Amino acid sequence: MKLAIIGGGIVGSSAAFYASQHPEDDVTLFDDETGQATRAAAGIISPWLSQRRNKNWYNLAKSGAALYPSMINDLNKVTETTCYRQVGTLLFKKNQALLDKLFNLATERKKDAPEIGEIALLSPEQIKEKMPLLTPHSSALFVSGGARVDGRLLINQLQAGFIAQQGTLIKQRITELNPSEEGYLLTLADGSTQTFDKVIIATGAWLPDLISPLGYEVDVRGQKGQLAHFKTSQLTNDWPVVMPQGESDIIPFDNGSLLIGATHENDQGYDLTIDDQVVADMVESIYPLAPSIEEETISEVRVGTRAYTSDFLPFFGEISELSGLLVASGLGSSGLTTGPIIAKTLIEWLHGETTVLQPENYTTAPYIIKK
């Protein structure tokens, strides 16, 4: 199989890595990088505490979290990885009753998701012991299976693994895609063309650019996300990730790195400019829980464009009228959790292998409609 993967974000790079494990395939990844959400992102892999009611989304996210350890193990066979680590998750709610409800939910979900690990309600003193940065005034729920992942590092390491497995990486944008007798003809930014048997489009919020010219309406738009990076003098290596009340999370990494965010700015198109006021408001929202952050200086602001749909649910699979053309988009802020399992599933579908996800639950049909 001659396979093209368009887009080097979390889905595209993961798909390229898994596809290159099939030595009989000729796999090319096209990665332009511009505005890529994954390269700007840091994630909390802890979906079991979500209270979203959509069962298909939860099954997708749960399966994504379960995949990470084996994916990292596979990556470590061909390249050194430093992007992912299980450090536990601390989650806060506005009152004890909501925490108790969440504790019961996590306990129930552990029955079919043992990777949750230890589940405990921690006192403010116990929280402070785990994470000295915080000044909590209430209890929090802790699950030991929660993990952190740096999107930028993960993409670099997935692509390094892909190349080590004889994959071809081309850092160019695909400007046009057309069906042909041999499969699909891709036009590159430099004007050259290449033909492939099968194609996976994983361009996130830019999916309409390639699909709309083929006569389809695409329910995908861009959501701007900004993330603030701090460098502290504290020993952050073993700190858990933190989910306070509100949208801004605290994600510690090694050697004093601390990421706060990210924003969820709808209807911003593909604007990648840093909005200092929005970033300041985001950081200030965590001062009640982590007041010492006010004394720190932002060393970097990461900005990317996520893809989201009108119902905020992801979709992936083959477009019914275009055999051999698969797409994935709409992952939103859960992309680092769900992207790898979506990618692995797409490659398994292409090879007729058994998958843990059912295609009918994530069909492209409601989101990509023939005009």
Residue frames as qw, qx, qy, qz and C-alpha x, y, z in Angstrom:
[[0.000, 0.887, 0.461, 0.000, 0.00, 0.00, 0.00],
 [0.366, 0.246, -0.021, 0.897, 1.23, 3.47, -0.89],
 [0.299, -0.771, -0.550, 0.112, -0.18, 5.66, 1.88],
 [0.196, 0.459, -0.089, 0.862, -0.13, 9.44, 2.31],
 [0.371, -0.666, -0.558, 0.328, -0.83, 11.03, 5.67],
 [0.180, 0.612, 0.114, 0.761, -1.55, 14.75, 5.45],
 [0.416, -0.771, 0.059, -0.479, -0.98, 16.67, 8.67],
 [0.597, 0.211, -0.655, 0.412, 1.67, 16.02, 11.31],
 [0.427, -0.535, 0.288, -0.670, -0.30, 16.78, 14.48],
 [0.473, -0.297, 0.754, -0.345, -1.21, 14.18, 17.06],
 [0.858, 0.273, 0.346, -0.264, -3.39, 12.09, 14.72],
 [0.681, 0.686, -0.250, -0.065, -1.14, 12.35, 11.68],
 [0.113, 0.659, -0.718, 0.194, 2.14, 11.67, 13.48],
 [0.596, -0.194, 0.710, -0.321, 0.64, 8.79, 15.47],
 [0.862, 0.404, 0.195, -0.234, -0.85, 7.31, 12.29],
 [0.509, 0.722, -0.468, 0.013, 2.50, 7.63, 10.53],
 [0.197, -0.525, 0.789, -0.251, 4.27, 5.85, 13.40],
 [0.713, 0.024, 0.637, -0.292, 1.78, 2.98, 13.46],
 [0.786, 0.579, -0.005, -0.215, 1.65, 2.72, 9.66],
 [0.332, 0.725, -0.603, 0.036, 5.43, 2.46, 9.47],
 [0.514, -0.332, 0.760, -0.219, 5.24, -0.66, 11.64],
 [0.844, 0.363, 0.384, -0.097, 3.94, -2.36, 8.46],
 [0.345, -0.503, 0.524, 0.595, 7.17, -2.73, 6.44],
 [0.434, 0.333, 0.739, 0.394, 5.24, -3.77, 3.32],
 [0.163, 0.902, 0.400, -0.028, 3.71, -0.26, 3.12],
 [0.439, 0.246, 0.073, 0.861, 5.24, 2.85, 1.55],
 [0.236, -0.826, -0.487, 0.162, 4.22, 5.66, 3.93],
 [0.333, 0.326, 0.006, 0.885, 4.74, 9.40, 3.44],
 [0.238, -0.742, -0.500, 0.378, 3.84, 12.02, 6.04],
 [0.248, 0.571, 0.167, 0.765, 3.28, 15.62, 4.91],
 [0.439, -0.674, -0.441, 0.397, 3.71, 18.07, 7.81],
 [0.249, 0.724, 0.116, 0.633, 3.48, 21.83, 7.34],
 [0.454, -0.218, -0.550, 0.666, 3.33, 22.56, 11.14],
 [0.042, -0.300, -0.026, -0.953, 1.66, 25.99, 10.77],
 [0.513, -0.334, 0.059, -0.789, -0.74, 26.68, 13.67],
 [0.633, -0.059, -0.769, -0.068, -0.64, 23.05, 14.73],
 [0.617, -0.648, 0.001, -0.447, -2.53, 22.60, 17.98],
 [0.940, -0.242, -0.180, 0.160, -0.42, 19.67, 19.19],
 [0.623, 0.284, -0.228, 0.693, 2.90, 21.51, 18.99],
 [0.108, -0.555, 0.165, -0.808, 1.42, 24.26, 21.18],
 [0.749, -0.456, -0.172, -0.450, -0.22, 21.88, 23.63],
 [0.090, 0.259, -0.882, 0.382, 0.46, 20.12, 26.87],
 [0.661, -0.259, -0.440, -0.550, -2.09, 17.62, 28.04],
 [0.432, -0.276, 0.705, -0.491, -3.53, 15.88, 31.05],
 [0.518, 0.021, -0.787, -0.335, -4.28, 12.24, 30.28],
 [0.064, 0.083, 0.811, -0.575, -7.00, 11.64, 32.84],
 [0.348, -0.179, -0.477, -0.787, -10.37, 11.17, 31.08],
 [0.378, -0.324, -0.864, 0.075, -11.98, 9.06, 33.81],
 [0.128, -0.420, -0.508, 0.741, -12.92, 12.16, 35.80],
 [0.150, -0.037, -0.354, -0.922, -14.83, 13.77, 32.95],
 [0.340, 0.355, 0.715, -0.497, -18.57, 14.14, 33.42],
 [0.362, 0.271, -0.450, -0.770, -19.38, 14.50, 29.73],
 [0.717, 0.090, 0.505, -0.472, -22.48, 12.42, 29.08],
 [0.727, 0.498, -0.329, -0.339, -21.62, 11.16, 25.60],
 [0.876, -0.285, 0.388, 0.000, -20.73, 7.49, 26.05],
 [0.838, 0.462, 0.071, 0.283, -18.93, 7.20, 22.71],
 [0.183, 0.852, -0.308, 0.382, -16.67, 10.12, 23.62],
 [0.568, -0.647, 0.460, -0.219, -15.85, 8.59, 27.00],
 [0.953, 0.012, 0.289, 0.093, -15.09, 5.19, 25.47],
 [0.639, 0.680, -0.081, 0.350, -12.80, 6.89, 22.96],
 [0.052, -0.832, 0.381, -0.399, -10.98, 8.90, 25.64],
 [0.782, -0.452, 0.401, -0.154, -10.73, 5.93, 28.02],
 [0.935, 0.232, 0.172, 0.207, -9.26, 3.80, 25.23],
 [0.419, 0.802, -0.195, 0.378, -6.84, 6.60, 24.40],
 [0.362, -0.760, 0.448, -0.300, -5.54, 6.77, 27.96],
 [0.905, -0.204, 0.371, -0.035, -5.17, 3.00, 28.08],
 [0.828, 0.516, 0.014, 0.219, -3.11, 3.04, 24.86],
 [0.063, 0.941, -0.301, 0.140, -0.43, 5.47, 26.03],
 [0.582, -0.590, 0.556, 0.051, 1.84, 3.10, 28.01],
 [0.817, 0.142, 0.508, 0.232, 2.06, 0.62, 25.13],
 [0.506, 0.835, 0.085, 0.199, 2.58, 3.39, 22.57],
 [0.148, -0.902, 0.400, -0.071, 5.41, 4.87, 24.63],
 [0.738, -0.322, 0.583, 0.115, 6.89, 1.40, 25.01],
 [0.767, 0.479, 0.357, 0.236, 6.77, 0.93, 21.22],
 [0.248, 0.949, -0.109, 0.163, 8.37, 4.35, 20.72],
 [0.442, -0.766, 0.467, 0.017, 11.16, 3.54, 23.15],
 [0.875, 0.026, 0.435, 0.213, 12.17, 0.61, 20.95],
 [0.637, 0.522, 0.274, 0.497, 13.23, 2.99, 18.17],
 [0.196, 0.616, -0.098, 0.757, 13.81, 6.39, 19.84],
 [0.297, -0.181, -0.647, 0.678, 14.19, 7.83, 23.33],
 [0.221, -0.696, -0.464, -0.501, 11.00, 9.36, 24.74],
 [0.262, -0.115, -0.511, 0.811, 10.72, 12.01, 27.44],
 [0.215, -0.283, -0.276, -0.893, 7.28, 13.41, 26.60],
 [0.697, -0.393, -0.357, -0.481, 4.97, 11.34, 28.85],
 [0.243, 0.157, -0.816, 0.500, 4.85, 10.38, 32.51],
 [0.546, -0.586, -0.550, -0.237, 2.22, 9.14, 34.95],
 [0.202, 0.245, -0.474, 0.821, 2.35, 11.52, 37.92],
 [0.096, -0.510, -0.776, 0.359, -1.27, 11.44, 39.12],
 [0.050, -0.526, -0.349, -0.774, -4.10, 13.96, 38.82],
 [0.075, -0.341, -0.598, 0.721, -5.49, 16.33, 41.46],
 [0.086, -0.486, -0.558, -0.667, -9.02, 17.56, 40.78],
 [0.006, 0.175, 0.502, -0.847, -10.87, 20.25, 42.72],
 [0.142, -0.586, -0.675, -0.425, -14.62, 20.91, 42.96],
 [0.123, -0.555, 0.071, -0.820, -16.56, 23.71, 44.63],
 [0.614, -0.454, 0.328, -0.555, -17.92, 21.56, 47.46],
 [0.283, -0.317, 0.896, -0.132, -17.45, 18.23, 49.18],
 [0.729, 0.292, 0.502, -0.362, -20.68, 16.75, 47.82],
 [0.667, 0.681, -0.203, -0.226, -19.44, 17.11, 44.24],
 [0.094, 0.606, -0.788, 0.049, -16.09, 15.58, 45.20],
 [0.527, -0.089, 0.794, -0.291, -17.84, 12.61, 46.82],
 [0.773, 0.495, 0.219, -0.331, -19.94, 12.14, 43.68],
 [0.500, 0.721, -0.468, -0.107, -16.80, 12.17, 41.54],
 [0.221, -0.452, 0.847, -0.172, -15.05, 9.74, 43.89],
 [0.697, 0.151, 0.638, -0.292, -17.94, 7.30, 43.41],
 [0.704, 0.663, -0.054, -0.249, -17.87, 7.81, 39.63],
 [0.237, 0.693, -0.681, -0.012, -14.12, 7.12, 39.47],
 [0.432, -0.254, 0.831, -0.241, -14.53, 4.02, 41.64],
 [0.777, 0.373, 0.417, -0.288, -17.23, 2.69, 39.32],
 [0.604, 0.744, -0.239, -0.159, -15.20, 3.46, 36.19],
 [0.144, -0.633, 0.760, -0.007, -12.14, 1.71, 37.59],
 [0.795, 0.027, 0.575, -0.190, -13.94, -1.60, 37.08],
 [0.806, 0.466, 0.312, 0.190, -13.28, -1.45, 33.33],
 [0.398, 0.813, -0.198, 0.376, -10.42, 1.06, 33.43],
 [0.813, -0.481, -0.157, 0.290, -7.93, -0.27, 36.00],
 [0.570, 0.315, -0.041, 0.758, -5.34, 2.19, 34.69],
 [0.265, -0.861, -0.112, -0.418, -7.04, 4.82, 36.89],
 [0.459, 0.265, -0.620, 0.579, -4.88, 3.45, 39.69],
 [0.263, -0.336, -0.671, 0.607, -5.27, 4.62, 43.28],
 [0.158, -0.664, -0.362, -0.634, -8.32, 6.79, 44.04],
 [0.446, -0.373, -0.560, 0.590, -8.28, 8.96, 47.16],
 [0.098, -0.918, -0.221, -0.315, -9.78, 12.09, 48.68],
 [0.607, 0.065, -0.317, 0.726, -6.90, 14.21, 50.00],
 [0.289, -0.847, -0.320, 0.312, -6.97, 16.87, 52.71],
 [0.233, 0.960, -0.112, 0.103, -5.41, 20.30, 52.13],
 [0.438, -0.722, 0.529, 0.082, -2.37, 19.16, 54.11],
 [0.766, 0.011, 0.604, 0.220, -1.94, 16.04, 51.98],
 [0.564, 0.778, 0.225, 0.162, -2.34, 18.10, 48.80],
 [0.039, -0.957, 0.287, -0.013, 0.32, 20.54, 49.95],
 [0.636, -0.457, 0.599, 0.169, 2.68, 17.65, 50.60],
 [0.739, 0.322, 0.528, 0.266, 2.23, 16.36, 47.03],
 [0.416, 0.608, 0.276, 0.618, 2.45, 19.80, 45.44],
 [0.392, -0.450, -0.318, 0.736, 4.00, 22.63, 47.51],
 [0.092, 0.191, 0.317, 0.925, 2.98, 25.20, 44.88],
 [0.346, -0.552, -0.580, -0.489, -0.65, 24.98, 45.98],
 [0.081, -0.075, 0.560, -0.821, -2.39, 26.68, 48.89],
 [0.363, -0.343, -0.749, -0.435, -5.62, 24.67, 48.99],
 [0.323, -0.202, 0.412, -0.828, -8.55, 25.51, 51.25],
 [0.848, 0.030, 0.164, -0.504, -10.50, 22.35, 50.51],
 [0.697, -0.155, 0.691, 0.112, -10.05, 18.68, 49.70],
 [0.448, 0.542, -0.475, -0.529, -9.31, 17.29, 46.24],
 [0.963, 0.096, 0.224, -0.117, -9.70, 14.00, 44.43],
 [0.052, -0.671, 0.692, 0.261, -6.47, 12.23, 43.51],
 [0.964, 0.203, 0.147, -0.086, -6.05, 9.44, 40.95],
 [0.519, -0.577, 0.504, 0.381, -2.58, 8.00, 40.57],
 [0.675, 0.257, 0.596, 0.351, -3.03, 6.93, 36.93],
 [0.283, 0.940, 0.138, -0.130, -3.27, 10.49, 35.62],
 [0.722, -0.038, 0.265, 0.638, -0.44, 11.52, 33.31],
 [0.097, 0.850, -0.080, -0.512, 1.12, 14.54, 31.66],
 [0.722, 0.251, 0.452, 0.459, 2.27, 14.78, 28.06],
 [0.053, -0.652, 0.185, 0.733, 4.11, 17.51, 26.18],
 [0.724, 0.596, 0.308, -0.159, 2.56, 17.74, 22.73],
 [0.317, 0.857, -0.380, -0.142, 5.59, 19.31, 21.09],
 [0.225, -0.513, 0.828, 0.011, 7.94, 16.61, 22.36],
 [0.695, 0.156, 0.679, -0.176, 5.48, 13.84, 21.55],
 [0.673, 0.714, 0.060, -0.183, 5.18, 14.94, 17.92],
 [0.173, 0.783, -0.593, -0.077, 8.95, 15.17, 17.55],
 [0.361, -0.345, 0.861, -0.093, 9.42, 11.72, 19.03],
 [0.749, 0.362, 0.511, -0.215, 6.62, 10.10, 17.00],
 [0.591, 0.780, -0.147, -0.145, 8.13, 11.50, 13.82],
 [0.036, -0.667, 0.744, 0.005, 11.60, 10.34, 14.85],
 [0.585, -0.062, 0.794, -0.152, 10.16, 6.86, 15.39],
 [0.722, 0.601, 0.247, -0.237, 8.40, 7.03, 12.02],
 [0.391, 0.803, -0.437, -0.105, 11.64, 7.94, 10.23],
 [0.278, -0.487, 0.824, -0.080, 13.55, 5.24, 12.13],
 [0.634, 0.181, 0.740, -0.130, 11.02, 2.74, 10.74],
 [0.341, 0.047, 0.661, 0.666, 11.76, 3.88, 7.16],
 [0.222, 0.812, 0.526, -0.123, 8.93, 6.38, 6.83],
 [0.395, 0.309, 0.230, 0.834, 9.27, 9.44, 4.57],
 [0.125, -0.762, -0.407, 0.488, 8.65, 12.89, 6.06],
 [0.335, 0.422, 0.328, 0.776, 8.04, 15.85, 3.71],
 [0.151, -0.554, -0.409, 0.709, 7.71, 19.25, 5.35],
 [0.064, -0.046, -0.405, -0.911, 5.40, 20.78, 2.79],
 [0.477, 0.295, 0.445, -0.698, 1.75, 21.73, 2.68],
 [0.257, 0.297, 0.849, 0.354, -0.65, 19.88, 0.42],
 [0.174, 0.239, -0.011, -0.955, -2.59, 22.49, -1.54],
 [0.688, 0.194, -0.197, -0.671, -4.94, 20.22, -3.47],
 [0.355, -0.094, 0.928, -0.061, -6.24, 16.65, -3.44],
 [0.640, 0.307, -0.212, -0.672, -8.08, 14.99, -6.33],
 [0.832, 0.019, 0.545, -0.097, -9.32, 11.44, -7.02],
 [0.306, 0.588, -0.605, -0.441, -7.51, 9.73, -9.89],
 [0.883, 0.144, -0.369, -0.253, -7.52, 6.34, -11.61],
 [0.590, 0.253, -0.669, 0.375, -4.52, 5.31, -9.49],
 [0.456, -0.441, -0.622, 0.459, -6.01, 6.57, -6.22],
 [0.112, -0.949, -0.243, 0.165, -5.46, 10.17, -5.15],
 [0.568, 0.467, 0.007, 0.677, -3.34, 12.88, -6.72],
 [0.416, -0.788, -0.221, 0.396, -1.78, 15.31, -4.23],
 [0.421, 0.737, -0.001, 0.528, -0.43, 18.71, -5.22],
 [0.622, -0.400, -0.284, 0.610, 2.34, 20.07, -2.99],
 [0.085, -0.903, -0.126, 0.402, 3.06, 23.71, -2.18],
 [0.260, -0.525, 0.499, 0.639, 6.01, 23.71, -4.61],
 [0.570, 0.478, -0.237, -0.624, 3.71, 22.67, -7.46],
 [0.189, 0.261, -0.934, -0.156, 4.89, 19.07, -7.70],
 [0.805, -0.125, -0.039, -0.579, 2.44, 16.15, -7.54],
 [0.004, -0.250, 0.962, -0.108, 2.42, 12.65, -6.10],
 [0.722, -0.128, -0.377, -0.566, -0.12, 9.83, -6.36],
 [0.165, -0.250, 0.856, -0.421, -1.12, 7.48, -3.53],
 [0.316, -0.242, -0.889, -0.225, -3.39, 4.43, -3.15],
 [0.426, -0.699, -0.571, 0.061, -4.83, 5.59, 0.17],
 [0.158, 0.484, -0.175, 0.843, -4.87, 8.92, 2.01],
 [0.413, -0.631, -0.578, 0.312, -5.47, 9.94, 5.62],
 [0.098, 0.654, 0.027, 0.749, -6.25, 13.63, 6.10],
 [0.578, -0.565, -0.469, 0.356, -5.42, 14.73, 9.65],
 [0.308, 0.379, 0.011, 0.873, -5.19, 18.49, 9.20],
 [0.162, -0.393, -0.595, 0.682, -7.44, 19.39, 12.12],
 [0.193, 0.706, 0.336, -0.593, -9.13, 22.75, 11.69],
 [0.139, 0.530, -0.475, -0.689, -7.78, 22.97, 8.12],
 [0.439, 0.163, 0.879, 0.083, -9.74, 19.91, 6.93],
 [0.473, 0.734, 0.391, -0.290, -12.24, 22.00, 4.91],
 [0.072, 0.743, -0.418, -0.518, -9.39, 23.38, 2.78],
 [0.038, -0.270, 0.895, 0.352, -8.93, 19.97, 1.13],
 [0.220, 0.319, 0.919, -0.073, -12.45, 18.54, 1.36],
 [0.304, 0.666, 0.323, -0.600, -14.66, 21.50, 0.45],
 [0.229, 0.530, -0.492, -0.652, -13.21, 21.79, -3.12],
 [0.011, 0.008, -0.973, -0.229, -14.39, 18.20, -3.70],
 [0.416, -0.325, -0.475, -0.704, -17.99, 19.35, -3.16],
 [0.547, -0.410, -0.706, 0.185, -18.54, 18.78, 0.55],
 [0.302, -0.783, 0.084, -0.538, -19.76, 20.86, 3.46],
 [0.636, 0.048, -0.635, 0.436, -17.52, 20.27, 6.49],
 [0.507, -0.805, -0.161, -0.262, -18.64, 20.91, 10.07],
 [0.760, -0.234, -0.179, 0.579, -15.21, 21.88, 11.42],
 [0.092, 0.934, -0.017, 0.345, -13.93, 25.22, 12.66],
 [0.558, 0.299, -0.474, 0.612, -10.93, 26.56, 14.53],
 [0.556, -0.809, -0.180, -0.062, -10.64, 27.18, 18.26],
 [0.318, 0.702, -0.422, 0.478, -7.70, 29.23, 19.46],
 [0.822, -0.517, -0.208, 0.119, -5.77, 27.93, 22.45],
 [0.220, 0.764, -0.404, 0.453, -3.08, 29.81, 24.39],
 [0.880, -0.354, -0.263, 0.178, -0.84, 28.21, 27.01],
 [0.063, -0.913, 0.322, -0.244, 1.52, 30.02, 29.40],
 [0.876, 0.058, -0.351, 0.326, 4.93, 28.48, 30.18],
 [0.333, -0.888, 0.247, -0.197, 6.71, 29.37, 33.42],
 [0.705, 0.245, -0.548, 0.378, 10.18, 28.42, 34.63],
 [0.563, -0.773, 0.070, -0.282, 10.42, 28.12, 38.41],
 [0.141, 0.595, -0.735, 0.292, 13.22, 27.25, 40.82],
 [0.713, -0.256, 0.474, -0.448, 11.09, 24.58, 42.51],
 [0.118, -0.218, 0.955, 0.165, 11.52, 20.83, 42.13],
 [0.643, 0.225, 0.028, -0.732, 8.60, 20.04, 39.84],
 [0.234, 0.281, -0.882, -0.299, 9.61, 16.60, 38.53],
 [0.128, -0.184, -0.969, 0.104, 7.20, 14.54, 40.64],
 [0.302, 0.215, 0.333, -0.867, 4.34, 17.00, 40.95],
 [0.362, 0.437, 0.822, 0.036, 0.90, 15.78, 39.82],
 [0.006, 0.311, 0.425, 0.850, -1.14, 17.58, 37.20],
 [0.057, 0.354, 0.593, -0.721, -3.90, 19.80, 38.60],
 [0.067, -0.477, -0.640, -0.599, -7.45, 20.40, 37.39],
 [0.027, 0.188, 0.465, -0.865, -8.81, 23.37, 39.37],
 [0.329, 0.692, 0.588, -0.261, -12.33, 24.72, 39.04],
 [0.269, 0.827, -0.138, -0.474, -12.62, 26.48, 35.69],
 [0.842, 0.537, -0.043, -0.025, -10.82, 25.87, 32.40],
 [0.269, 0.787, -0.524, 0.185, -7.17, 26.52, 33.33],
 [0.960, -0.223, -0.129, 0.108, -5.13, 23.48, 34.32],
 [0.190, -0.839, 0.511, 0.008, -1.68, 23.37, 35.92],
 [0.975, 0.202, -0.066, 0.069, 0.73, 20.95, 34.25],
 [0.343, -0.799, 0.470, 0.148, 4.19, 20.60, 35.81],
 [0.881, 0.395, -0.230, 0.122, 7.09, 19.13, 33.88],
 [0.829, -0.247, -0.133, 0.483, 10.68, 18.38, 34.90],
 [0.540, 0.023, -0.014, 0.841, 13.33, 20.91, 35.86],
 [0.060, -0.421, -0.283, 0.860, 11.05, 23.71, 37.02],
 [0.137, -0.112, -0.550, -0.816, 8.79, 23.87, 33.96],
 [0.201, 0.426, 0.718, -0.512, 5.17, 24.74, 34.64],
 [0.053, -0.196, -0.588, -0.783, 2.44, 25.11, 32.02],
 [0.223, 0.403, 0.597, -0.657, -0.88, 26.80, 32.69],
 [0.385, 0.259, -0.332, -0.821, -3.85, 26.71, 30.34],
 [0.242, 0.032, 0.393, 0.887, -5.20, 26.49, 27.92],
 [0.350, 0.331, 0.152, -0.863, -7.74, 29.00, 26.68],
 [0.350, 0.376, 0.838, 0.185, -10.77, 27.95, 24.62],
 [0.133, 0.522, -0.012, -0.843, -11.40, 30.81, 22.20],
 [0.522, 0.453, 0.713, 0.119, -14.10, 30.01, 19.67],
 [0.389, 0.852, 0.335, 0.096, -14.64, 31.84, 16.40],
 [0.276, -0.804, 0.281, 0.445, -11.08, 33.18, 16.25],
 [0.708, 0.662, -0.215, -0.121, -10.45, 31.67, 12.83],
 [0.903, 0.097, -0.159, 0.386, -6.77, 30.84, 12.43],
 [0.029, -0.907, 0.213, -0.363, -5.45, 33.78, 14.46],
 [0.858, -0.107, -0.341, 0.369, -2.14, 32.80, 16.07],
 [0.143, 0.626, -0.266, 0.719, -1.27, 36.15, 17.66],
 [0.407, -0.237, -0.710, 0.523, -0.70, 36.20, 21.41],
 [0.284, -0.745, -0.258, -0.545, -3.42, 38.07, 23.31],
 [0.274, 0.268, -0.620, 0.685, -1.67, 39.34, 26.44],
 [0.457, -0.263, 0.266, -0.807, -4.91, 40.20, 28.22],
 [0.893, -0.068, -0.264, -0.358, -6.48, 36.80, 27.60],
 [0.702, 0.172, -0.600, 0.342, -3.30, 35.10, 28.82],
 [0.019, 0.309, -0.513, 0.800, -3.15, 37.32, 31.91],
 [0.678, -0.226, 0.084, -0.694, -6.79, 36.55, 32.77],
 [0.892, 0.031, -0.439, -0.104, -6.14, 32.83, 32.33],
 [0.520, 0.210, -0.619, 0.550, -3.13, 32.88, 34.66],
 [0.206, -0.312, 0.374, -0.849, -4.88, 35.05, 37.23],
 [0.779, -0.228, -0.239, -0.532, -7.73, 32.56, 37.44],
 [0.844, -0.095, -0.501, 0.166, -5.44, 30.10, 39.23],
 [0.123, 0.527, -0.444, 0.714, -4.07, 32.61, 41.79],
 [0.668, -0.482, 0.157, -0.545, -6.61, 31.59, 44.49],
 [0.992, -0.125, -0.023, -0.003, -5.23, 28.04, 44.38],
 [0.810, 0.017, 0.013, 0.586, -1.59, 28.87, 43.55],
 [0.049, -0.987, -0.108, 0.112, -0.91, 32.45, 44.71],
 [0.517, -0.576, 0.374, 0.510, 2.87, 32.18, 44.36],
 [0.601, 0.415, 0.514, 0.451, 2.46, 32.02, 40.57],
 [0.110, 0.976, 0.186, 0.031, 1.92, 35.78, 40.68],
 [0.363, -0.812, 0.346, 0.299, 5.61, 36.16, 41.53],
 [0.660, -0.049, 0.616, 0.427, 6.76, 34.11, 38.53],
 [0.224, 0.606, -0.285, -0.708, 7.43, 35.34, 34.99],
 [0.853, 0.411, 0.289, -0.139, 6.03, 33.83, 31.83],
 [0.392, -0.465, 0.593, 0.527, 8.90, 32.55, 29.68],
 [0.033, 0.032, -0.767, -0.640, 6.83, 31.58, 26.64],
 [0.608, 0.297, 0.375, -0.633, 3.27, 31.58, 25.34],
 [0.201, 0.015, 0.896, 0.396, 2.28, 28.73, 23.04],
 [0.517, 0.392, 0.137, -0.749, -0.57, 29.33, 20.57],
 [0.105, -0.016, 0.917, 0.384, -2.36, 26.81, 18.37],
 [0.565, 0.075, -0.144, -0.809, -5.64, 26.19, 16.58],
 [0.349, 0.043, 0.919, -0.181, -7.75, 23.23, 17.66],
 [0.318, -0.125, -0.653, -0.675, -10.49, 21.74, 15.51],
 [0.257, 0.190, 0.772, -0.550, -14.02, 21.51, 16.89],
 [0.084, -0.341, -0.786, -0.509, -17.45, 20.62, 15.54],
 [0.357, -0.457, -0.143, -0.802, -20.90, 22.06, 16.23],
 [0.815, -0.480, -0.196, -0.258, -21.58, 19.41, 18.88],
 [0.198, -0.774, 0.566, -0.203, -17.97, 19.42, 20.16],
 [0.883, -0.146, 0.444, -0.031, -17.50, 15.73, 19.32],
 [0.095, -0.528, 0.701, 0.470, -14.72, 14.20, 17.19],
 [0.880, 0.355, 0.181, -0.260, -15.24, 12.11, 14.09],
 [0.087, -0.568, 0.744, 0.341, -13.05, 9.85, 11.97],
 [0.694, 0.188, 0.694, -0.017, -13.27, 7.26, 9.24],
 [0.317, 0.096, 0.661, 0.673, -13.76, 6.92, 5.51],
 [0.383, 0.372, 0.018, -0.846, -15.83, 9.36, 3.47],
 [0.704, 0.214, 0.655, -0.171, -18.44, 7.04, 1.96],
 [0.668, 0.724, 0.112, -0.134, -18.28, 8.41, -1.60],
 [0.308, 0.811, -0.493, 0.065, -14.46, 8.48, -1.64],
 [0.981, -0.169, -0.070, 0.061, -13.06, 4.99, -1.15],
 [0.798, 0.083, -0.153, 0.577, -9.64, 4.94, 0.44],
 [0.120, 0.545, -0.144, 0.817, -9.85, 8.51, 1.73],
 [0.557, -0.550, -0.580, 0.227, -9.97, 8.64, 5.53],
 [0.037, 0.659, -0.115, 0.743, -10.23, 11.72, 7.72],
 [0.527, -0.494, -0.581, 0.374, -10.13, 12.64, 11.40],
 [0.097, 0.418, -0.063, 0.901, -11.01, 15.97, 12.99],
 [0.503, -0.618, -0.216, -0.565, -12.98, 17.75, 15.70],
 [0.680, -0.133, -0.619, 0.369, -10.85, 16.48, 18.59],
 [0.315, -0.880, -0.086, -0.345, -10.95, 19.81, 20.44],
 [0.187, -0.771, 0.507, -0.337, -9.10, 20.05, 23.73],
 [0.851, -0.276, 0.429, -0.125, -9.01, 16.25, 24.19],
 [0.705, 0.624, -0.316, -0.118, -6.73, 15.72, 21.20],
 [0.114, 0.586, -0.778, 0.194, -3.68, 14.54, 23.12],
 [0.558, -0.123, 0.728, -0.379, -5.84, 11.91, 24.84],
 [0.779, 0.370, 0.421, -0.281, -7.86, 10.72, 21.85],
 [0.412, 0.748, -0.388, -0.346, -5.49, 11.36, 18.92],
 [0.036, -0.448, 0.887, 0.108, -3.26, 8.27, 19.23],
 [0.466, 0.159, 0.850, -0.187, -6.12, 5.78, 19.56],
 [0.590, 0.682, 0.155, -0.404, -7.90, 7.37, 16.59],
 [0.275, 0.705, -0.588, -0.285, -4.71, 7.10, 14.54],
 [0.219, -0.248, 0.944, -0.015, -4.09, 3.48, 15.53],
 [0.575, 0.381, 0.645, -0.328, -7.69, 2.63, 14.68],
 [0.530, 0.729, -0.127, -0.415, -7.44, 4.21, 11.22],
 [0.158, 0.556, -0.794, -0.187, -4.33, 2.15, 10.42],
 [0.359, -0.003, 0.915, -0.182, -6.00, -1.01, 11.70],
 [0.620, 0.550, 0.361, -0.427, -9.05, -0.32, 9.52],
 [0.420, 0.711, -0.427, -0.370, -6.85, 0.11, 6.46],
 [0.148, 0.395, -0.905, -0.047, -5.30, -3.31, 7.13],
 [0.726, -0.178, -0.500, -0.438, -8.57, -5.07, 7.98],
 [0.360, 0.082, -0.793, 0.484, -7.52, -5.67, 11.58],
 [0.431, -0.660, -0.615, 0.004, -9.70, -5.90, 14.68],
 [0.115, 0.460, -0.199, 0.857, -10.09, -2.62, 16.57],
 [0.164, -0.305, -0.742, 0.575, -11.27, -1.64, 20.04],
 [0.243, 0.390, 0.170, -0.872, -13.46, 1.12, 18.58],
 [0.460, 0.468, 0.751, 0.068, -16.57, 0.64, 16.46],
 [0.233, 0.082, 0.368, 0.896, -16.60, 2.73, 13.25],
 [0.130, -0.640, -0.623, -0.431, -20.34, 3.38, 13.35],
 [0.414, -0.752, -0.395, 0.327, -19.92, 5.35, 16.58],
 [0.309, -0.628, 0.132, 0.701, -17.57, 7.93, 15.04],
 [0.564, 0.474, 0.561, 0.378, -18.75, 8.14, 11.43],
 [0.227, -0.137, 0.169, 0.949, -17.93, 11.15, 9.27],
 [0.070, 0.524, 0.734, 0.427, -21.47, 11.30, 7.85],
 [0.138, -0.869, -0.454, 0.142, -23.02, 13.98, 10.10],
 [0.336, -0.745, 0.100, 0.568, -19.97, 16.24, 9.72],
 [0.097, -0.336, 0.605, 0.715, -19.04, 15.85, 6.04],
 [0.539, 0.525, 0.594, -0.283, -22.03, 16.18, 3.70],
 [0.384, 0.188, 0.596, 0.679, -22.13, 16.18, -0.10],
 [0.167, 0.372, 0.077, -0.910, -23.43, 19.50, -1.40]]
